[in-house]
Amino acid sequence: MKKYKANVKHDNGNAKIIVFAESEDLAMEKICHMEGCPASAIKDLKIVPYFVTMTDKFMSNWGKAEGKINKFIIECDSLEDAQTIKRNAERRDEMKYVSIKYDRPRYGKNYLETFTTFAELGEIWKK
C-alpha cells in the first residue's frame, strides 16, 4: 500500500488530502470519490515515502562517521517494502534501533546520516 498526497482545487476551495492506495489511478479514484470532484481538480499527486531507520553499529565511529553514530536510512515507496526492510534489518547483528518513520528523519551533529532507496538495495534486504 502506498501513501499519496494530493492538492485538490475545486468548488469547495483548495484541499490537501492523504490517501492510501495500491496505485496512482486508485488514489485518484479515491480522492474524486471523497471530494466529489473530477480528476482534473487534482493539481498535484505524489507518493509520500516511508523511511526505515537503524543504527549501524559496524559503520559507526570510524571513517566518515569517526566520533559519530551512523544512521542508515532507507526510503521506501510502500509500507510493505518498509516492513520487509525492517524485518531483515532486525535479523542483522550490526543493526540496532530499527524503526519505520512516516516523515524524513533528521538527526543532530553527532550522527552521520546515510540515505539510500529500496531500489538501490541488494536482494538480501528484499527477501
C-alpha distance (Angstrom), angle and dihedral (degrees) to the residues before:
residue distance angle dihedral
M1 . . .
K2 3.78 . .
K3 3.77 127.0 .
Y4 3.82 116.2 -131.9
K5 3.79 130.2 -167.8
A6 3.80 118.1 -156.8
N7 3.77 137.0 -174.3
V8 3.78 110.0 -148.3
K9 3.80 126.2 -169.8
H10 3.79 117.8 -170.3
D11 3.82 143.1 125.3
N12 3.80 92.2 -57.1
G13 3.82 91.6 56.1
N14 3.79 129.0 -109.5
A15 3.78 122.2 -26.6
K16 3.79 135.5 -177.5
I17 3.78 110.6 -147.6
I18 3.80 134.5 -174.1
V19 3.81 118.6 -156.9
F20 3.79 135.1 170.7
A21 3.80 116.9 -136.8
E22 3.79 142.4 146.9
S23 3.81 94.1 -119.4
E24 3.79 142.6 11.3
D25 3.81 91.3 -105.5
L26 3.81 92.0 53.9
A27 3.80 90.0 46.6
M28 3.81 90.1 53.9
E29 3.81 90.9 48.7
K30 3.80 91.3 51.5
I31 3.79 92.3 48.6
C32 3.80 93.2 48.4
H33 3.80 90.4 48.7
M34 3.83 93.5 47.5
E35 3.79 95.5 45.3
G36 3.79 98.8 33.6
C37 3.78 90.8 -129.3
P38 3.81 137.2 126.1
A39 3.80 121.0 -101.8
S40 3.82 88.9 -107.2
A41 3.82 88.4 69.1
I42 3.82 90.2 67.1
K43 3.79 103.0 93.1
D44 3.79 99.3 175.0
L45 3.80 131.8 14.8
K46 3.78 123.4 175.8
I47 3.77 140.2 159.1
V48 3.79 115.3 -103.3
P49 3.80 106.7 -145.6
Y50 3.78 129.4 -136.6
F51 3.80 119.2 -134.9
V52 3.79 126.3 -145.4
T53 3.79 110.5 -157.2
M54 3.78 129.1 -169.2
T55 3.77 140.0 161.1
D56 3.81 111.1 -114.7
K57 3.80 102.9 -147.7
F58 3.82 92.8 -174.5
M59 3.82 95.2 55.0
S60 3.82 95.8 40.8
N61 3.82 123.1 103.0
W62 3.80 99.1 17.7
G63 3.81 140.0 70.3
K64 3.80 111.5 4.4
A65 3.80 88.2 -7.8
E66 3.81 95.9 54.1
G67 3.80 106.2 149.2
K68 3.81 90.6 5.1
I69 3.78 141.4 91.1
N70 3.80 113.9 -113.0
K71 3.81 112.2 -133.8
F72 3.80 111.2 -164.4
I73 3.81 109.1 -153.7
I74 3.81 123.7 -171.2
E75 3.81 121.6 -166.6
C76 3.81 114.2 -144.9
D77 3.82 129.9 -174.1
S78 3.79 95.1 -149.8
L79 3.78 137.2 38.9
E80 3.82 89.3 -126.5
D81 3.83 90.8 58.6
A82 3.81 90.6 47.1
Q83 3.81 91.3 50.8
T84 3.82 90.6 49.5
I85 3.81 91.1 52.1
K86 3.81 91.7 46.5
R87 3.80 92.3 50.3
N88 3.82 92.5 49.5
A89 3.81 94.0 44.3
E90 3.80 91.1 52.8
R91 3.82 88.4 58.2
R92 3.81 92.1 57.5
D93 3.81 117.3 88.8
E94 3.82 94.4 -146.8
M95 3.82 94.2 54.9
K96 3.80 118.3 83.3
Y97 3.81 135.8 170.6
V98 3.81 94.7 25.3
S99 3.80 115.6 -175.3
I100 3.80 143.4 153.7
K101 3.81 116.3 -119.4
Y102 3.78 127.4 -165.3
D103 3.80 95.1 -155.5
R104 3.80 129.2 50.5
P105 3.81 104.3 -87.6
R106 3.78 122.6 -127.5
Y107 3.76 123.5 -167.4
G108 3.77 130.1 -170.7
K109 3.78 132.7 -100.3
N110 3.81 92.5 -79.0
Y111 3.81 90.4 68.4
L112 3.77 136.0 73.8
E113 3.80 108.9 -147.2
T114 3.80 113.7 -150.0
F115 3.82 111.0 -168.7
T116 3.81 127.5 -166.2
T117 3.79 137.1 152.7
F118 3.78 131.5 -116.8
A119 3.82 90.4 -113.0
E120 3.82 91.8 57.0
L121 3.81 94.8 54.9
G122 3.78 125.8 97.4
E123 3.78 126.0 -112.8
I124 3.82 93.3 -95.4
W125 3.82 88.2 72.1
K126 3.81 96.2 43.9
K127 3.82 102.5 53.1
